Amino acid sequence: AGLAFAVGVLAVLVAQQRRFEALRLRVTQALEADDRKARLAEQQRFQTYLLDKALNDPDLAEVLSTINEVDPTKRRQYLFANAIYTNALRAHRAGDVTWDELHGHLRVICQSAIFRDY
């Protein structure tokens, strides 16, 4: 009887250990996902900061822009178009919008001749 009790207790402990490990793994994955989203948000804030500097300074815009031989106004418009596109894409990657919502948004912004030219 004592041996059967010990085996029963051991079985319960093993089952609890497995549930604890599964729970620990889920928590770890959730924390990693949250950390990834936080890093993505921070990177997007920094990209926006850099773009803002480029939009406000034509000399910096020349560094960021890979399009040569355009006037400063057109360059700023292209940089802004890039910012709009990047923002929409990152919203999708972050899970804030679905693929269909992203596609719909891009269809709308592509109505702009400047955006299409970009």
N, C-alpha and C positions, 0 to 999 in steps of 0.2 A: 504494500500500500504506500509505503514511504517512497519507494522508487517511482511508482506511478505518479505520485504527487510532484516529485522533483522533475520528472519528465514534462509534466503539464506546466509547471512554473517556467521551465526552460523554454518550452514552446511559446508561451505567452510573451516572455522576454524577447525572444527572437522576432516575433511578429511586431512587437512594439518598436524594436530597434529598426526594423525595415520601414515601418511607417514614419519613424523619426527621420531616417535618412532621406526618404522620399520628400518629406516636408522641408527638410533642410535644403535639398536640391531645388525645390520650387522657390523657396525664399531667395536662394543665391541667384537663380535665374532672373527673378523679378528685380532684384537689386542691380544686377548687371544691365538689364533692359532700361531701368531708370537712369543708371549712370550713362549709358549710351545716349539716351534722349537728352540728358543734361549737357553732355559734351557736344552733341549736335546743335543744341540751342546756343551754346556759348560760341561755337564756331560760326554760326549764322549771325550772331550779334557782331562778332569781329569782322566778318565779311561786309556787313552793312556799314560798319564804321569806316572801313577802308574805301568802300564805294562812295560814301558820303564825302570823304576827303577828295577823292578823284573827281567827283561831280562839282566840287567847289573850287578846284584848282586845275586849270587846263594843263599845267606842266605835269601834274601827277596823273591826270587822265591819259596823257600820252604813254605813260609807263604801263598802265593797266590795259589800255586798248591795244589789240593786235591788228587793228585796221589802220592801214597807212593812207595818207593822202585824202583825209576827210577834214572838213572844217570843224572847229571846236563845238559848234552847236550840234552837228550831226554826231560827233563822237560822244557827246553827253547823252544824246537821245539813245544811241546804241548801248551805252553803259547802263542806262536806265532800263532799256528793254531786257538786257541781260539780267539785271537785278529782279525784274518782274518774273522772268522765266525761272531763275534760280530759286526764288522764293516759292513759286508754285511747286516746283520739283521737290524741294525740301519739305514742304507741307505734306506731300504724298509720302515721302520716305519716312517722315515722323509718324505717319499713321493718322494725320489730322484730316486728310481727304482721301477718298477712294480713287482708284484708277479712272473710273468713269467721270468723277468730279474733276479730276485733273485734266482729263481730255476735253471736257466741256469748257473749262476755264481757258485752256490753250486755244480752243476754237474761237472763243470770244476775243481774246487779246490779239489773235492773228488777223482780226478784221482791220487792225491798224496798218496802214501802208508802211509806216516807219518800222513797225515791228516785223512785218513781212520782209522788208528790205534788210533788216538786221539779220 
